[in-house]
Amino acid sequence: MEVKKLEIRAKIIKAIREFFWHNKFIETDTPIMVAHPGMEPYLDPFKTQFKSERGETQDMYLITSPEYAMKRLLASGFKNIFQITHTFRNKEVSATHNPEFAMLEWYRTNADYKDIMRDTENMIFDVCRRVFKKSKIKYQGVEIDLKPPFERLSVVEAFKKYAGVDKKTLEDEKLLKVIVIKKGYSKSKTMDYSDAFFLIFLNEIERKLGAKKPVFLYDYPLCMAALSKQSKKDKKYAERFELYIAGLELANAFSELIDAKEQRVRLEDEQEMRRRLKKEVYSIDEKFISALEYMSESGGIALGVDRLVMLFTDSTKIDDIMFCGEKFIKE
């Protein structure tokens, strides 16, 4: 923990707020303890318990994202909103992961993921100019140009460029598994499409993304759509992107799915996946599902504030830029 880096952190958060207020976004403040956590199969929420004076108990969870609540606000009539909050994900400890971390999340109505790309590059550039009076940073000896526009690279293009995997192979689970086995990344008989995808992605692609210029990696396979809409151009893909700078994932964004029936099906699929993984299965947040019926077309994003601070302060460990962070057991 260095005082200078923490002072820069405070300035960055101040600059983020100034950017959104200047662009007429409303800052929201939703609960961090909820009855229905995110359903993502590979996330593990922290669980706690409310106890009434009569001794009754209710399971509660610390949020992995404020997404459900913020979408309910959109449904109630809010337009463009943002939030900087602490979020919590169990079992995540590494140089770039902390179980408690700061997240910036925002939503823009009458918009899609391309509009959110423009928000993102403009915000990061604006923060850099406000705090450092320049448009370039140096991270681990490499100069990175933050002036918009950032690069755009589809998932299909990335797999071809960095791993030599063509579109036909990427779209075929059996062919993709054969590639994974040939490359020696796994011999597992229980490997599914997502396993094969990420074995190639993490070993051959991720660390090369955003080396000298930030890059938006966009249009993920539909099975990884999460809460995003199906692509209008290719039904096998979803309107989702992630932002990478210096090989570090900073953000995850969607053209938001507002079809309540389709969203319920996806959440039920995630429940089934959690059962297969022998994880706790959570009930569906019916208020969230109902809210989708009243939402207009929207784009949204979650961005890791701590990782952005790491880049701006040339830090390789998330612990170095957190105020009085706790120490956690590492595997």
QUIDAHU-V889140 format. One record per helix or strand of 2 or more residues. SS is the DSSP state (alpha for helix, beta for strand). FROM is the first residue (numbers start at 1). TO is the last residue. Records with the same first field share a line. If there is no record, write none. Layout:
# QUIDAHU-V889140
SS = FROM-TO, FROM-TO
This chain:
# QUIDAHU-V889140
alpha = 3-22, 67-76, 113-132, 155-163, 167-170, 173-183, 193-208, 222-224, 260-276, 286-292, 305-312, 318-321
beta = 26-27, 33-34, 47-51, 57-62, 81-88, 100-109, 136-139, 142-145, 151-154, 215-221, 237-245, 248-256, 298-304
